[in-house]
Amino acid sequence: MNEKPVIGFLGLGHMGLPMAINLHRAGYRLKAFDVVPAALEAAQAAGIETVPAGADAAQDVDIVLTMFPTGQHVLDAYRGYLLDAAKDNTLFLECSTIDVAQAREAAQLAVDAGHRSADAPVSGGVVGAEAGSLTFMLGADQSDLAQISPVLEVMGKKIVHCGGHGAGQAAKVCNNMLLGISMIGAAEAFVLGERLGLEHQALYDVISSASGQCWAVTTNCPVPGPVPTSPANRDYQPGFAAALMAKDLGLASSALDNTQTDAKLGSLAAALYRKFSDEGHAGTDFSGVINAIRDGSL
């Protein structure tokens, strides 16, 4: 049996830390780093090996996995210390959600430096990261799948190879644009139902088994009660924060502009989530948009 690759893991936030923990539990050796001391302490408490600097995480490893907030963070890290610190032919596995153009730029930087590259953004939120049930949208060369797939299978239940470099990010931006639109639609439907005198459970029972069925209702239902695990039952604690949805819809807006795509609902959803996030709800689960719809603040 082939020995498991050593992984440099950078970015131990709400998503990154549980992903790293699952890899550690599966027997992978990690060299983990985060700029936030508390994140390093949490990783250490879980038994994960940490290193004092980002460059150290890229030295003498087989895979460098990044889980960063923005594409600029990725590009700065690649240019600033990661590519130079890594041994030849290291696989750079970018799991953040970033702009498609930036993902392709990062891949080219890695290849030009003598390495390999793949983008594998995730869907499933913190709950999926903790459960190891994420979906990975993979943009990679066919020849790298044998090395990548076993690593992703530890952290996720589904891997979709979408194409070459940047294809994973392209799929993610399309998926999250639809998710943002559908959550607003679900929230509007439940508010309308309230005002028509429907009980939440009754409307849920209809939608969840009829043509309006969608993830925004059956998994992340925006009202408390029908789905006990949804954020609505814990005062809209994320989950998937509104600020992250606003960010992802901003990436979608950029892609719409770059491709000259006229997507009116996608653009409207981006504007609504940007307003919702900016007006004090950045840390609220994105399903909490129902409260702004209910009180008319959007």
C-alpha distance (Angstrom), angle and dihedral (degrees) to the residues before:
residue distance angle dihedral
M1 . . .
N2 3.78 . .
E3 3.78 116.0 .
K4 3.78 114.4 -108.0
P5 3.81 114.1 -102.1
V6 3.80 119.3 -108.5
I7 3.80 110.6 -115.6
G8 3.77 129.4 -151.6
F9 3.79 104.0 -151.7
L10 3.80 118.9 -164.0
G11 3.80 121.6 -176.7
L12 3.81 117.3 44.1
G13 3.79 100.6 -174.9
H14 3.81 129.7 128.2
M15 3.80 91.3 -56.0
G16 3.79 101.9 27.1
L17 3.79 98.8 53.3
P18 3.83 97.6 56.5
M19 3.80 89.5 43.7
A20 3.80 89.4 53.2
I21 3.80 91.5 46.4
N22 3.80 90.9 54.4
L23 3.80 91.0 51.3
H24 3.80 90.7 48.2
R25 3.80 91.8 50.1
A26 3.81 89.5 50.5
G27 3.78 90.3 58.7
Y28 3.79 101.7 -99.7
R29 3.78 117.5 142.9
L30 3.79 109.6 -128.5
K31 3.78 132.2 -166.3
A32 3.78 99.2 -160.5
F33 3.79 132.4 -169.6
D34 3.78 140.0 175.1
V35 3.80 131.0 168.3
V36 3.83 90.1 -131.2
P37 3.84 111.4 83.5
A38 3.81 92.6 -151.2
A39 3.81 90.1 56.9
L40 3.80 90.6 52.8
E41 3.79 90.1 49.3
A42 3.79 91.2 51.1
A43 3.80 90.6 51.0
Q44 3.79 91.5 48.7
A45 3.80 90.3 49.8
A46 3.81 87.6 56.1
G47 3.79 90.4 53.7
I48 3.79 96.6 -104.9
E49 3.80 119.3 145.0
T50 3.80 110.7 -118.4
V51 3.80 130.7 -166.1
P52 3.83 130.1 -147.8
A53 3.82 98.1 -121.8
G54 3.78 140.3 26.7
A55 3.79 93.4 -115.8
D56 3.80 89.7 56.8
A57 3.80 90.0 59.8
A58 3.82 90.0 59.7
Q59 3.80 97.4 47.9
D60 3.81 118.8 102.4
V61 3.81 95.5 -8.2
D62 3.79 131.4 124.0
I63 3.80 97.9 -142.1
V64 3.80 130.7 29.4
L65 3.81 109.3 -157.3
T66 3.80 118.2 -168.3
M67 3.81 126.6 -165.5
F68 3.82 104.0 177.7
P69 3.83 134.4 159.0
T70 3.82 98.6 -118.3
G71 3.77 143.7 11.9
Q72 3.79 91.0 -111.0
H73 3.80 89.5 59.3
V74 3.80 88.4 53.1
L75 3.80 94.8 48.6
D76 3.81 92.8 45.0
A77 3.80 91.4 50.7
Y78 3.79 93.4 46.7
R79 3.80 92.7 49.1
G80 3.78 96.8 36.0
Y81 3.79 104.0 50.4
L82 3.80 119.2 -33.9
L83 3.82 102.4 76.6
D84 3.79 93.6 45.2
A85 3.80 93.7 46.3
A86 3.80 96.2 50.9
K87 3.77 124.2 89.9
D88 3.82 118.0 -114.7
N89 3.81 117.1 -70.6
T90 3.79 95.5 14.5
L91 3.80 113.3 162.5
F92 3.82 111.9 -121.4
L93 3.81 108.1 -153.9
E94 3.81 110.9 -168.1
C95 3.82 110.9 -163.2
S96 3.81 99.4 166.9
T97 3.80 121.1 106.7
I98 3.79 105.4 -112.9
D99 3.78 142.3 149.4
V100 3.81 113.5 -64.0
A101 3.80 92.2 -127.7
Q102 3.81 91.1 50.5
A103 3.80 90.8 49.0
R104 3.78 90.3 54.0
E105 3.80 91.0 46.1
A106 3.82 90.4 51.6
A107 3.81 90.5 49.4
Q108 3.80 91.4 51.2
L109 3.81 91.1 49.0
A110 3.80 89.8 53.1
V111 3.79 94.3 47.2
D112 3.81 92.3 46.3
A113 3.82 88.6 52.9
G114 3.81 91.7 55.1
H115 3.79 98.5 -97.6
R116 3.81 137.7 109.1
S117 3.77 126.2 -113.3
A118 3.79 142.1 -156.9
D119 3.79 134.1 170.7
A120 3.80 117.1 -145.0
P121 3.81 113.0 168.8
V122 3.77 116.2 -177.4
S123 3.79 140.5 -131.9
G124 3.78 125.7 -161.4
G125 3.80 105.4 71.3
V126 3.78 127.7 -130.5
V127 3.80 92.1 -43.0
G128 3.80 90.4 56.4
A129 3.80 92.0 45.1
E130 3.80 91.2 52.9
A131 3.80 93.6 45.4
G132 3.79 94.8 44.4
S133 3.81 89.1 -122.2
L134 3.80 101.4 120.1
T135 3.78 124.3 138.5
F136 3.81 113.6 -128.5
M137 3.80 120.8 -154.3
L138 3.78 103.0 -156.1
G139 3.79 128.8 -155.6
A140 3.81 107.8 -177.1
D141 3.76 146.8 121.4
Q142 3.80 112.8 -84.3
S143 3.80 89.9 -121.8
D144 3.82 92.1 63.4
L145 3.81 97.5 52.5
A146 3.80 94.6 90.5
Q147 3.81 90.8 60.1
I148 3.78 96.7 38.8
S149 3.80 102.3 44.2
P150 3.83 99.9 64.1
V151 3.82 90.1 51.2
L152 3.80 93.8 49.7
E153 3.81 92.1 44.5
V154 3.81 89.3 63.9
M155 3.81 90.6 57.6
G156 3.79 101.2 34.2
K157 3.77 145.4 34.7
K158 3.80 97.6 -142.7
I159 3.80 133.1 38.7
V160 3.79 119.9 -173.8
H161 3.80 116.5 -169.0
C162 3.79 99.9 -146.5
G163 3.79 98.9 178.8
G164 3.79 138.6 -86.2
H165 3.80 131.3 -21.1
G166 3.79 111.9 -29.2
A167 3.81 95.2 13.8
G168 3.79 92.3 106.6
Q169 3.79 91.4 55.1
A170 3.80 90.3 46.1
A171 3.80 90.7 55.2
K172 3.80 91.9 45.8
V173 3.81 94.2 52.2
C174 3.81 91.0 50.2
N175 3.80 92.2 47.1
N176 3.79 94.6 49.1
M177 3.77 93.5 45.7
L178 3.80 87.9 57.9
L179 3.81 90.9 44.2
G180 3.79 92.1 53.8
I181 3.78 91.5 48.6
S182 3.81 93.2 47.0
M183 3.82 94.0 48.7
I184 3.80 91.0 53.8
G185 3.80 89.1 48.3
A186 3.82 92.3 48.7
A187 3.80 91.0 49.1
E188 3.80 92.5 49.3
A189 3.80 90.5 49.2
F190 3.81 92.9 53.2
V191 3.81 92.8 46.4
L192 3.78 89.9 50.5
G193 3.81 89.5 47.6
E194 3.81 90.7 53.0
R195 3.78 91.2 52.6
L196 3.78 91.2 48.3
G197 3.80 90.5 53.9
L198 3.81 99.1 -104.9
E199 3.80 121.5 146.9
H200 3.78 113.7 -124.0
Q201 3.80 92.3 -121.9
A202 3.79 93.4 51.4
L203 3.81 92.7 51.2
Y204 3.79 91.1 45.0
D205 3.80 91.2 51.5
V206 3.80 89.5 54.2
I207 3.81 99.3 43.2
S208 3.81 95.0 42.4
S209 3.80 91.2 57.8
A210 3.80 100.4 31.7
S211 3.79 137.7 65.7
G212 3.82 93.5 -73.9
Q213 3.81 91.6 64.2
C214 3.82 113.3 134.8
W215 3.82 141.5 146.3
A216 3.82 90.6 -100.7
V217 3.81 87.9 65.2
T218 3.81 106.7 30.1
T219 3.83 98.2 42.3
N220 3.81 108.1 16.4
C221 3.78 99.3 28.5
P222 3.82 108.1 -177.6
V223 3.83 95.1 -139.4
P224 3.80 126.9 63.7
G225 3.77 119.9 -107.4
P226 3.80 113.9 33.9
V227 3.84 97.1 69.7
P228 3.83 108.0 33.4
T229 3.82 93.7 -163.3
S230 3.81 95.8 52.1
P231 3.83 118.7 110.1
A232 3.80 89.8 -115.6
N233 3.81 86.7 76.0
R234 3.81 93.0 57.6
D235 3.80 99.8 47.2
Y236 3.83 91.9 -86.7
Q237 3.79 96.2 -64.8
P238 3.82 106.7 164.6
G239 2.97 138.3 -72.9
F240 3.72 91.8 150.0
A241 3.79 111.3 1.4
A242 3.78 122.5 -130.1
A243 3.80 89.8 -123.1
L244 3.81 89.8 60.0
M245 3.79 91.8 48.4
A246 3.80 89.2 49.7
K247 3.81 88.8 50.6
D248 3.80 93.5 48.7
L249 3.79 92.4 47.1
G250 3.79 87.6 50.1
L251 3.81 87.4 56.8
A252 3.80 88.2 49.6
S253 3.81 90.5 51.0
S254 3.79 89.9 51.7
A255 3.79 90.6 50.3
L256 3.81 90.8 48.1
D257 3.79 90.1 52.8
N258 3.81 93.8 45.3
T259 3.80 92.2 50.7
Q260 3.82 95.1 38.3
T261 3.80 89.9 -123.2
D262 3.80 116.3 163.2
A263 3.82 103.0 -144.3
K264 3.78 107.9 160.0
L265 3.81 97.9 179.8
G266 3.79 92.9 46.8
S267 3.79 91.2 51.0
L268 3.81 92.1 46.8
A269 3.81 92.2 48.9
A270 3.80 89.6 51.6
A271 3.80 91.4 52.2
L272 3.81 93.2 47.0
Y273 3.80 95.1 49.3
R274 3.80 91.7 45.0
K275 3.81 89.3 54.2
F276 3.82 92.6 44.1
S277 3.80 91.7 50.5
D278 3.80 95.2 43.8
E279 3.80 92.8 50.9
G280 3.79 95.9 66.3
H281 3.79 102.7 -74.7
A282 3.81 101.6 96.8
G283 3.80 92.3 119.0
T284 3.81 95.2 43.6
D285 3.78 119.8 102.7
F286 3.78 108.8 -97.0
S287 3.82 90.0 -116.9
G288 3.82 86.3 67.0
V289 3.79 86.3 80.3
I290 3.81 84.0 92.6
N291 3.81 89.7 76.5
A292 3.80 91.8 55.8
I293 3.80 89.9 48.4
R294 3.79 90.2 48.0
D295 3.81 94.6 51.6
G296 3.79 94.9 38.5
S297 3.82 96.1 -120.0
L298 3.81 91.4 131.2
